[in-house]
Amino acid sequence: MNTLIKILVSLILICVIATGGIYYYLFLSGDKTPLEQLVPSDAIAYADVKETRKLAIEIATSGQADAIAEIGKITGGLFALLFTQIENEDSTSSFSEMPQIEWQALLEAATHFNRQVAIFALESDIESLPFHGYAIAHFQGNSENFNGSIQTFLDFVNRELAANQSETSPYVIQTEAIDQYTINYIGLPQVKEGISVAWEINPSWTVIDGRCVFGLNPRSLAKYLDTLNSITPKTSLEQNANFALAAERQPKMDGQAYINVETFIEETAIILNETLGAQASDAGMSIDNGIAAMGLLEMETTFYTYDFDAISSTITQGVTYREPKGILSMYDHSSEMSPPSFIPLSSYSASSTAVDLGEMVLMIKDIILQTAPKTALMYPNYKQIADQQIGQDIEVFLQDTFANEFHAFSSVSLSGSDKSPYSDVSQSQVYVFGLSDVESFTQFLDEKISPFREIGIIPLIEENVAGFSTFVFNNPENPQSPSFGYSIAADKLFISYGTGYAALDSMRESLALLASNGPGAMQAPKISKFFDAHSEKNVAMSVIDVGTLLDVAIEFAERFKASADQTEDAQIVEILNQINWEALESFDIKMATISLSEDHLIFTKVRTLLE
């Protein structure tokens, strides 16, 4: 008995020691220097992941790992397919399957990073680079093993390219000595002109002081390594007050990002003027005037934070600005708007914004006139024509007609039949505008549309939907031709268009929900709880239901494979057969977003819910 107890105690101790060792290796060992201390405070952009393996473990144990891996495989395959097609644009070769991406080698390379990984950009004084781009990560293990894993991945890529008759030279890791640094790099293909050629982009990296540092090319990377010794915690990005705003808004985070919008806009304006300035000038336009008119020069900082907790995630994004000019003026107010209850549950995307359509159109007009001074000279003539067409001053009409309310939602569905899935697809887009003067607007529509209805030029049919007069146009003999409908209900203008048998059903469902007061897509339990927690000073909200969209995509793929022509569609069917549709069926994700307005700050929270 004593022997059995000793064995059990020994096993428990071994498990405790092993667990502690694994935990120490994953989360506690290695350099703990916050990488933001190694980034200059004037960085144009920055993004990081605080604990890479912690995040990987949370994703792997979230119950969505298979679906996420499948989406990654599809995305990688599509990029590989696109890239190879571009390289072979003069070739007559075709594909019988999606290029396969072998991830194992990259996963092995990634095991060298168990802590923070950061990506950032700095201003460039190198003519061939518009900016310096870097990544830096805490590194553990043997750098030769890391290089070996990268080369193994490149070998898979080379074999895939060769199988598809690509003209691209094989990718190999090369080495260049610059000053005291030995830098590894991958020479990108030079067979065509493009960004990689013009900017001399050759991904580069080296391991120094227990960190792996990546750059866009060897010279750029060496330049950053030279500055590392001059960066102190007090002169680093960590001490930048705008950078710290992210932690103030969301203390718990797995990663954060920052963009110095002021510098970014300045650099972008220089690039645009150098590349497109002459063409814009010939067209009577000014890039600088356009940027100023949009209010972009008033923007200071954009920051992001990200937290993942295995069953959901939260992203906080903020924009700081000086004066609410241009597009910023649309959000410089608080409305405390409530989630609308008339958005159908079948919608895969829905958004609500405290925006006045009339004000938005007039703002766009001002931006255009400031951007194109020659157009401004002709504007009085254009306005006079528009005034005559609507029978009143168009600017006054826009100012007085609409309210501070705009909604949009989209849906897609498949009707059941034995026909091709293409003919059974219905897609619908509905826009809802708040009206401040319903009576005048209704009278305006009647005056402008009724004469054309009576003589059949606009063949609208009137329906009664949930007690609301609704006017629709569709072609039953050709359901894939565009359908259109509108209704004025509860001080709102509903406009819908789409194709398919159910093109206008989303608007009909919305009107029925409006009459019954819901509940709709934004009243789902987890969604409404999130909105209720941020009910003050909000200016926009939205919901995206990825699961609903995937369900339709999966059904479409199955029906397409069943009805496909075995000769013409064989390649597409082969690609569809390589996708693990069962894994995607479990990917039931909803994303809820809400934007709030404060003094010189607009910030947005995005909550991703894994059902």
N, C-alpha and C positions, 0 to 999 in steps of 0.2 A: 504493500500500500504506500509506504514511504517512497519507494522507488517511482511509483506512478505519479505521485505528487511532485517529486523532483523533476520528472520528465515534463509534466504540464507546466510547472513554473519556468523551466528552461525554455520551452516553446513560446510561452508568453513573453519572456524577456527578449528572445530572439526577434519576435514580431514587433515589439516596441522599439527595439534598437533599429531594426530594418526600416520601420515606418518613419522614425525620427531621422534616420540617415537620408531617406528619400526626400522627406520634407525639407531637410536642410539643403540638399543639393538643388532641389527645385526652386526654393524661395529665399533661402538665406545666404547661400554661399556666393562667392564672387564679389566683384566690385559693386558697391552700393551708391556710387556717386550719381546724383540726379543728372541726367544727360543735358537738361536745360542749362546746367552750369557750364557746359562746354560749347554753348551756342551764343554768338554775339547778340547783344541786346537790340541791335538794329536789323535783325533777321526779317526778311520779307514774309516768310511763312515757316510754320513749324507744326509737326504732328508727331505724337508718340503713342506707344502702348507701354503701360507701366510694368506689367508682368506678363511676358509672352506665354510662358507655360501655364500660368494660372488661367489665363484666358483660354488657352487651348483645352485645358482640362474641363473648364466650365462648358465650353461648346460641345466637347465630346460626350459629356454626361447630361446634356440638355434634352435628350430624346429626339433631337432633330439632326443628329450628327450625320446620318445616312443621307438625309435630304440635302443638307448643306454641302456634303461631299459630292453629291450628284450634280448640284447646281454648279459647283466649282469645276467639275469635269466637263460639263456642257459648255460653260463659259470659256474655259481654256481651249477646248476643242474648236469652238467657233472662231476664237482669235487665231488659232493655228491655221484653220482652214482659210480664213480671210487673208492672213499674211502670205500663205503659200499661193493663193489665187493671184494676189497682187504681183508676186514675184514671177508668176507664170502667165502674165496677161497676154503675152504674145504666143503662148503655147496652145496647142490643141488638146492637151491632156485634160482629163476630167476625173472626178473623184467617185469612187464606189463606196467610200465610207469616210466618216469624220476622222481627221487625224487624232490619234490617241496621245494623251499626255501622260507620261510616266512620272508620277508625283513622288515615288519613294525616295529618289535621290535628293530631291529638294527637301523632303521631310528630314532626311538624315542631316543635311546641311543645317536645317533650322534647329536641330538639337543643340547646336553650339551656343544658342542664345536663350538663356533662361531668365533674363531680367528685362530691363527696359530697352526698347528700340525706338529711335527717333529719326525723323526725316525733316530736313529744313532747307531753305533756300536763302542765298545771300546775293546782294548786288554784284554784278560782274564788271571787271575792267578788261576782260579778254574779249577781243572783237568777235570771235566766232561763237561766243556764248552770251545769250541775253541775260542769263543769271547763272549763278553757281547752285547746283543741287547736290545735297549730301544726305547720307544716312549714317547713323552711328549706333552701335549696339554693344552691350556688354558681351564679352566673348569668353567661352571656356573650351578647353580641349586643344587639339592639334590643328594648326592652320593647314598643314598638308592634307589632313583628312577632309577638312572643309573644302579645299580646292578640288580634291578628288571627287567629292560628291557633286560639286558643280559641273566638273568635266563629264561625269557619268550622265548627268541630265542633258548636257549639250550633245553627248553622243546619241542619245535617244532622238533629240531634235534633228541632228544631222541625218540619221537613218530615215526619219519621216520625210525630210525634205528630199533626200535622194530617191525615195520610193515614189515621190510625186514629181520627179524630173525637174527639180528646182535648179535654177542657175546659180544659186547662192553658194559661195565657198563655205566649206565646213567651219563651224564655230570651234575655236580652240582658245584655251587660256594662254595669254602671252604675258611676258614680264618686261618691265622697263624700270631702270634705275634713274631716279631724279634726286639730285643732291644726296642726302643720306637715307632716302626712302627707297624701298623695293616695292614696286606697285604692280599688282596683277590687273589685267584688263582683258576684255573680250572685244575684238574688232568686229564691229557691225558691218553688214554687207555694203559694198560700195558700187553695186551694179546699177543703181539708179540714183537720180537726184532726189533729195528729200531732206527732212529735218535732220536725220542722223548724219547726213553728209555735210549740210550747211553749218550745223552747230558742232561738228566733230564730236558726236556722242559715241563714246566707247566705254561701257560700264567698267568701273575700276574699283579696286579695293585693296586694303592692306590691314594687317593686324599690328596694333601698336599699343603698348601699355595696357594689355588685357581688354582692348576694345577693337572691334572691327569697324573700319571706316570705309564708306562707299562714296564714289564721286561720279560725275558724268564723263570725265576723261582723266588721264593721268596728271596732266598739268594742273587742272582745276583741283584735283585731290591734293596734290603736293602744296598748293597755295594755302589750303585750309590747314594742313598739318603744320605749316610754318607759323600760323597764328595761334595755335592751341596754347602755347606757353604764355601768351599775352592776355588770355581770357581768364579773369578771376570771377569768383561768385558775385562780386559787387558790380562787375561790368557785363554780366551775362544776362541772357534773356529772362532768367528766373526773377531778376529784380525789376523787370519792366512792369509798371503798374497795370497797363492794359492786358498784359499776358496773365497777370494774377486774377483778373476778373472771372476767368473760367472757374477757378477753385471757389471763389466767393458764391457763385451761382449754383454750383453742384460739388460740394466737398468730396463726396464719394465718387471715385472715378477709376476706370481701367485705362483711360487714355485721354489726351486732350490735344487740341489743335489751336493754332493762332495764325492770323493773317494781318500783317501791317498793311491795311487797305490803302492808306494814304500813299505809301511808297509803291505798292503794287500798281495802283492806278497811274501814278507818274511814269513808272517804267513801261506799262502797257501803252500809254499815250505816245511815248517815244517810239516804241516798236511800230505802232499803227501808223504814225506819221511817216516813218522811214519806209514802210512797205506799201501803204495805201494813200499817203498824203497827196501825191500828185494826181491820182485818179479822183480822189475826193474833191480836190480843188477844181479840176476840169469840170466836175459835175455841179459846181457851185456850192459845195458843202465844206464844212469845217469840222474836223474831228475834235479839236479842242473845244469848240463851242458846244458840240453835242455832248461831250463828257460833262461840261459845266452845267448844261441845261438839265441833264438827268439828275443832277445833285450828287454825282459820284465824288466830286472834290470835297464834299462835306463829310464823307465817311472817314472814320479814323481806324477802327479795328473791327475785325470779326474773330470771335473765339468760339470754340467747341469743347464740350466734354462728353465722354462716353463711359457708361457703366453697364456691365453685363453680369446678370446674376443667375444664369442658367435657364431660367424660365421666361425672362423678359429683359429688356434693355431700356436705358434712358439716355437720350442725347439732348444736351442743352446747347443752343447756338445763340449768339448775341451779336448785335451790330451797334457800335457806338458812333455817334455823329455830332457835328457842331450845330448846324442850322437845318431845319426840316425843309429842304428845297427839293424840287423835282419829284422823283418817285418817293422820296422819304416823306413828303408832305401827306401822302395818302395814308400813312400809318401814324401820324403824329397826333393821336387822339386816343381816348379810351371810350369804348361803347358798352362794355359788359354784355356783349351779345350772348344769347343762349343758343345751345345746339339745336338746330332746326329738327322738328319731328317728322318732316314730310319727305325725307330722303329714303328711298326704298332699300330694303335689306338686300336686294339683289345687286346693288351697286358695288362695283369693285373699287371705285374711287369717288370720293366726295369731298368738297371743300366749301367753306363759308367764309366770307370776308366782309369786313365793315368798310366797303368801298362804294362810292357813288359813281355809277357809270358815266353820268354827265361830266362830273369833275375829272374823271380819268380821261375821257375823250378830249376835253379842253386842255388838260395837262400835256397829253401827247401832241396836240396841236402846237402848244407853245414850244415843246422840245424840237419839233420838226422845223418850225419857223426860225428858231435860234440856230439850229444846225445848218439849215439851208437858207441863207439870207436872200438868195434870188427868188426862192419860193415865197418868202415873206412879202416881196414886192407885189406878187400876183394874188396874195391871199384875199384882199378886198373883193376882187373879181370873183374868185371861187365862192366866197361867202355870199355874195349877192345872188349867184345862181342857186345856191343851196336855200337861201331865204325864200326865193321865188318858188322853189319846188315844194317846200313844206308849208308855205303860206304864212310864215312868221320868222322872227329873228332866231336863227338856229342856235346861237350861243345862249340866248335867254331860255329857249326851249330845253336845252340840255341842263341848264342850271336849275330849272324849276320842276322838271318832270321826275327825276329819279331820287331815290332815298339812299341812305348809307347802308346798303345791303346788297350782297351778290352771292349767289350759290351756283355751284356746278357739280354735276355728278354723271358718271358713265357706267354703262352696263353692257354685257355681252352674253349671249345665250345661244343654245343650239336647240332647234325644234326637232321633234322626233319624226323621222321618215326614213324611207329606204333610198333616198336620193343622195347625191354627193354632199358631204358636209359643207362644202362651199356654199351651196344653195340654201342650206338650213341655218347658216350663221346670221344672227341678228346683233347689230351693235347700235347703241343709242347714246346720244349726248344731250343733256338737258341743262339749260341755263335759266336761272331765276333772278330777276332784277326787282329790287324794291322800288315802289312808286310812291311819290309824295303827292301827286295830283292825278288820281286815278280817273276822275271824271273827264278831265281835259285830254288825257292820253287816250282813253277809250273813244272819245269823240274824234280825235285825230286819226286813229286807226280806221274807224268806220268810214270817215270821209275819203281816206286814201285807198282803202282796199275794197270796199263794197262795190263801187262801179265796175271794177275788174272781175269781181266774183259774179256779178249779175250777167256779164256777157261771156263768162267762161274762160277768160284769160288766166285767172287764178282760180283753179277748180277746188276751192276749199269746201269741205263738207262739215257742217255743224253737228257736234255731238254733245250730249249731256253727260258729263263725267262727275259723279258725286255731287251733282247740283250745280256744277260750274259749266258755263258755255265754253266749248272747246272746238277749235277749228283745225281740221287735219287735211292733209293731202298725201295720198299714196297711190301706188299702181298695183292692184291685186294680181294682175297678169304678169308683172315683173317685180317680185318683191325685193330684188337686189337693187332696184333703182332707188334714188333718194326719196325719203319720206320726210314730211315737215308738218309741224303742228304748233299751235300756240293757244294760250288761255290767259285770261286776267282773273285772278282769284285772290281774295284776302289781301288786297293792296300789293299784289305781286304780278309781274309779267313772266309767264312760263313760255319758253321757246324750246322746242325739241326737234332734232333731226337725226336721221340714221338710215340704216338699210336693213332689209330682212323682214320676215313676217312679224316680228315683235319690235319693230323699230320704234314705235311710239308708245309701247306698253309701259316703259319706265315713267313717262310723263303721266300716264293714266294712273299708275300706282301712286305716284307722288300726290296727285290731286285727291285721291281717295284717302291717303294718310293725312293730308291737310284738313279734310272734312272731319276725320275721326280723331284728330290730334295725336296720331302716331300709335305706337312708337315706331321709330325708323332706325336706320343704320347707326346713328349717333347716340341712340338710347340703349345700345347693347351694354350689359352690366359693367364689364371692365372698362369699356370706352367711356361711359357716362361717369364712372367714378373718377377717372382721370380728368375729365373736363370739369367736374364739380370742384376738384382740388385747385383749379386755376380759373376761377369764375370772374375775377376782377381785372379790369383794364385790358381785356383781350380784344384783339383786332382781327384775328383769323383763326380758323380751326379746320382740320381735315382728317379724313380716315381713308386708309388704303387697305383693302382686304385681299391679300395675296392668295389666300386659299381659294376664294371664289374664282379668281382668274385662272388659277392652276387647274381647278376642276374642269372648267370649260376646255382648257388646252389639252388636258389628258383625254377627255371624251372626243375632242376633235381628232387627236392623233390616232386613237383606236378606230374611229369610223373611217378616217382617211386610209389607214392600212387595209381595212376590210374592203373598201371600194376602189382602191388604187389600180391603175392600169399596170400590169406586171412588166410591161416593156418600158413605157415612158416614165413611170414613177418609181422604177426599181431602186434607183440610187437614194431617193428620199426615204423610201420604206426601209432600206438598209440602215440609214442613219437613225431613223426613229426606233428601230429595233435595238440599237446600242444604248438607248437611254433606259435607266431603271425607273420606270413609271411608278412602281409600287413605293419606292422611297419618296418620290415627290408627292404622293397622295397624303402623306403625313405632315406635309409642310403647311400647316394651317396657321398663318401669321397675319396679325392685324397691326397696323401702324396708326397711332393717333397723334396728331400734331396740334399744338396750340401756340399762338403768337401773342405776346403781351407788349404793351407800349408803356414805357416809363420816360422820365426826363432824359432826353438825349440818348436813349437806349431802346432798341427793339430786341427782345429775346424770345426764342422759340424753344419749346420742349417737345421732343418726339419720344413717345412711349411705344415700344415694340412688344407685342403680347403674343407669346407662343401658346396656342390653345391646346 
